[in-house]
Amino acid sequence: MANSLEGASVVVLGGSSGMGLATAKMAREAGARITIAGRDAERLDAAATELGGDVATVSVDVADENAVAKMFDELERVDHVATLAGAAVYGRITELEVADMHRPMDVRLWGSIHVAKHAAPRMNGGSITFCSGVAAEQPVSGRAIGTATTAAAEALGRALALELAPIRVNTVRPGAIDTPMLKRAMGDRYDELIAAEAQRLPAGRVGEPDDIARAIVFFMTSPFITGVTLTVDGGHLLT
Ligand SMILES: NC(=O)c1ccc[n+]([C@@H]2O[C@H](COP(=O)([O-])OP(=O)(O)OC[C@H]3O[C@@H](n4cnc5c(N)ncnc54)[C@H](OP(=O)(O)O)[C@@H]3O)[C@@H](O)[C@H]2O)c1
């Protein structure tokens, strides 16, 4: 069945938390064999336990090309890949250190490049999904680097949809999604900010990790969809 992942091998980078963990869970429920990757081995083990065992884990930093290459070399089979790894830096460009601005580029843009470069030769069709964010479309002062890296990831996805065909390459563009990353970003004002955002959004709530997982599994199971950036933001870009 075209819309089943039965027997497929699905790799989720950033699969130990938030949207990536939800994606791994949903793909597993659709019948896939799952590999999750992230930097922290303990977090990966906890996620594998939460997923119910029988899940491979790989400790890897997507910014490290050699580590990404080794990971894909050692996988027996790769059908679908999603990379959710991201890093943010906040502040005005005139006040940030250039060294600090490299990390988001290294993780989201170079990480996506490393993943595509080393996954594609192992794949025979299937799909790769990148992750951006609404800042790609709607810049916010003090987040220029986030806008640049997410927009670059989307452009990379469109270009690679041509270059890597018949592998399909798409990008999911999340709005505010209630994950550990969002909790860390909001700090002490989490409850207050989530409530305000829910009231402001046309959807009447912030996103859940499953909202993004559903979009990624949709990409994996939709053979005629490639080169697409799908916004999943509860209407944020309309407001
Ligand atoms: N939450 C939001 O509202 C929101 C909105 C727009 C876009 N996004 C983007 O959506 C993606 C997923 O975010 P999330 O909210 O689900 O975050 P999360 O809960 O913090 O999960 C991030 C995952 O990525 C892994 N990761 C981070 N850096 C990595 C690296 N360099 N190499 C390999 N794995 C790495 C983390 O594990 P380790 O830390 O152990 O490596 C974790 O598994 C991110 O790219 C984020 O920027 C989030």
PDBQT file of the ligand as one rigid body, heavy atoms in Angstrom, charges set to zero:
ROOT
HETATM    1  N1  LIG A 301       9.361  23.841  18.861  1.00  0.00    +0.000 N 
HETATM    2  C1  LIG A 301       9.087  24.860  18.051  1.00  0.00    +0.000 C 
HETATM    3  O1  LIG A 301       8.215  25.701  18.345  1.00  0.00    +0.000 OA
HETATM    4  C2  LIG A 301       9.796  24.989  16.713  1.00  0.00    +0.000 A 
HETATM    5  C3  LIG A 301       9.341  25.935  15.796  1.00  0.00    +0.000 A 
HETATM    6  C4  LIG A 301       9.942  26.019  14.543  1.00  0.00    +0.000 A 
HETATM    7  C5  LIG A 301      10.998  25.174  14.228  1.00  0.00    +0.000 A 
HETATM    8  N2  LIG A 301      11.449  24.279  15.156  1.00  0.00    +0.000 N 
HETATM    9  C6  LIG A 301      12.512  23.361  14.757  1.00  0.00    +0.000 C 
HETATM   10  O2  LIG A 301      12.006  22.036  14.805  1.00  0.00    +0.000 OA
HETATM   11  C7  LIG A 301      13.074  21.119  15.051  1.00  0.00    +0.000 C 
HETATM   12  C8  LIG A 301      12.710  20.156  16.173  1.00  0.00    +0.000 C 
HETATM   13  O3  LIG A 301      12.558  20.920  17.350  1.00  0.00    +0.000 OA
HETATM   14  P1  LIG A 301      11.864  20.396  18.679  1.00  0.00    +0.000 P 
HETATM   15  O4  LIG A 301      11.073  21.539  19.176  1.00  0.00    +0.000 OA
HETATM   16  O5  LIG A 301      11.229  19.063  18.458  1.00  0.00    +0.000 OA
HETATM   17  O6  LIG A 301      13.171  20.277  19.622  1.00  0.00    +0.000 OA
HETATM   18  P2  LIG A 301      13.623  19.275  20.751  1.00  0.00    +0.000 P 
HETATM   19  O7  LIG A 301      12.471  18.702  21.480  1.00  0.00    +0.000 OA
HETATM   20  O8  LIG A 301      14.683  20.001  21.522  1.00  0.00    +0.000 OA
HETATM   21  O9  LIG A 301      14.330  18.081  19.929  1.00  0.00    +0.000 OA
HETATM   22  C9  LIG A 301      15.465  18.330  19.152  1.00  0.00    +0.000 C 
HETATM   23  C10 LIG A 301      16.058  16.995  18.747  1.00  0.00    +0.000 C 
HETATM   24  O10 LIG A 301      17.177  17.229  17.887  1.00  0.00    +0.000 OA
HETATM   25  C11 LIG A 301      18.362  16.635  18.442  1.00  0.00    +0.000 C 
HETATM   26  N3  LIG A 301      19.490  17.471  18.059  1.00  0.00    +0.000 N 
HETATM   27  C12 LIG A 301      19.692  18.775  18.366  1.00  0.00    +0.000 A 
HETATM   28  N4  LIG A 301      20.865  19.184  17.841  1.00  0.00    +0.000 NA
HETATM   29  C13 LIG A 301      21.396  18.123  17.192  1.00  0.00    +0.000 A 
HETATM   30  C14 LIG A 301      22.586  17.918  16.452  1.00  0.00    +0.000 A 
HETATM   31  N5  LIG A 301      23.483  18.903  16.288  1.00  0.00    +0.000 N 
HETATM   32  N6  LIG A 301      22.810  16.703  15.915  1.00  0.00    +0.000 NA
HETATM   33  C15 LIG A 301      21.918  15.683  16.078  1.00  0.00    +0.000 A 
HETATM   34  N7  LIG A 301      20.768  15.818  16.771  1.00  0.00    +0.000 NA
HETATM   35  C16 LIG A 301      20.526  17.027  17.317  1.00  0.00    +0.000 A 
HETATM   36  C17 LIG A 301      18.067  16.587  19.942  1.00  0.00    +0.000 C 
HETATM   37  O11 LIG A 301      18.838  15.599  20.638  1.00  0.00    +0.000 OA
HETATM   38  P3  LIG A 301      20.280  15.995  21.300  1.00  0.00    +0.000 P 
HETATM   39  O12 LIG A 301      20.084  17.328  21.966  1.00  0.00    +0.000 OA
HETATM   40  O13 LIG A 301      20.582  14.868  22.239  1.00  0.00    +0.000 OA
HETATM   41  O14 LIG A 301      21.231  16.053  20.159  1.00  0.00    +0.000 OA
HETATM   42  C18 LIG A 301      16.588  16.192  19.914  1.00  0.00    +0.000 C 
HETATM   43  O15 LIG A 301      16.463  14.807  19.626  1.00  0.00    +0.000 OA
HETATM   44  C19 LIG A 301      14.294  21.994  15.324  1.00  0.00    +0.000 C 
HETATM   45  O16 LIG A 301      15.042  22.092  14.138  1.00  0.00    +0.000 OA
HETATM   46  C20 LIG A 301      13.704  23.340  15.670  1.00  0.00    +0.000 C 
HETATM   47  O17 LIG A 301      14.578  24.411  15.417  1.00  0.00    +0.000 OA
HETATM   48  C21 LIG A 301      10.885  24.166  16.388  1.00  0.00    +0.000 A 
ENDROOT
TORSDOF 0
